[in-house]
Amino acid sequence: MPLVFPKTTGGGTIAPMSPILAVVWHFWIAVILSGGAVLALIATIAAYAAAVSRTRYPKR
C-alpha cells in the first residue's frame, strides 16, 4: 500500500484541518478519554474493595 501524504500549501507546511473536522476530532478524543477515565475509576474502586474484603475475610 503506497504512502499518502497530505497536500502542502507551498512553504513546506501541512494544510490546516477544516474547522468542522477539528470539532469532530476533539469530540471523539473526549469520548475516548472520558471512557478510559471512567473505566480506570471503576477498576480502582473494585481493586480497593477486593483488597479490603481480602483482609476482612481471609481464605481458610
C-alpha positions as CSV (number, residue, x, y, z in Angstrom):
1,M,0.0,0.0,0.0
2,P,1.6,3.3,-1.0
3,L,2.1,6.1,1.5
4,V,-0.2,9.1,1.0
5,F,1.0,12.4,2.3
6,P,-1.2,15.5,2.9
7,K,-1.1,18.3,0.4
8,T,1.2,21.2,1.3
9,T,0.5,24.9,0.9
10,G,3.7,25.7,-0.8
11,G,6.1,26.7,2.0
12,G,6.5,23.1,3.2
13,T,3.8,23.4,5.8
14,I,0.9,21.0,6.0
15,A,-2.5,22.4,5.0
16,P,-4.7,23.1,8.1
17,M,-7.6,20.8,9.0
18,S,-11.0,22.1,8.3
19,P,-12.8,23.6,11.4
20,I,-15.6,21.0,11.3
21,L,-13.1,18.1,11.3
22,A,-11.3,19.6,14.2
23,V,-14.5,19.8,16.2
24,V,-15.4,16.2,15.4
25,W,-11.9,15.0,16.1
26,H,-11.9,16.8,19.5
27,F,-15.3,15.4,20.3
28,W,-14.3,11.8,19.7
29,I,-11.0,12.2,21.6
30,A,-13.0,13.5,24.6
31,V,-15.3,10.5,24.4
32,I,-12.4,8.0,24.4
33,L,-10.5,9.8,27.2
34,S,-13.7,10.1,29.3
35,G,-14.5,6.4,28.8
36,G,-11.0,5.5,29.8
37,A,-11.2,7.7,32.9
38,V,-14.5,6.1,34.0
39,L,-13.1,2.6,33.5
40,A,-9.9,3.5,35.5
41,L,-12.1,4.8,38.3
42,I,-14.2,1.6,38.3
43,A,-11.1,-0.6,38.3
44,T,-9.6,1.4,41.2
45,I,-12.8,1.1,43.3
46,A,-13.0,-2.7,42.5
47,A,-9.3,-3.2,43.4
48,Y,-9.8,-1.3,46.7
49,A,-12.9,-3.4,47.6
50,A,-11.1,-6.6,46.8
51,A,-8.1,-5.6,48.9
52,V,-10.3,-4.6,51.8
53,S,-12.5,-7.7,51.8
54,R,-9.4,-9.9,51.4
55,T,-8.1,-8.8,54.7
56,R,-11.5,-9.0,56.4
57,Y,-12.4,-12.5,55.1
58,P,-9.1,-14.4,54.7
59,K,-9.1,-17.8,52.9
60,R,-9.3,-20.8,55.2
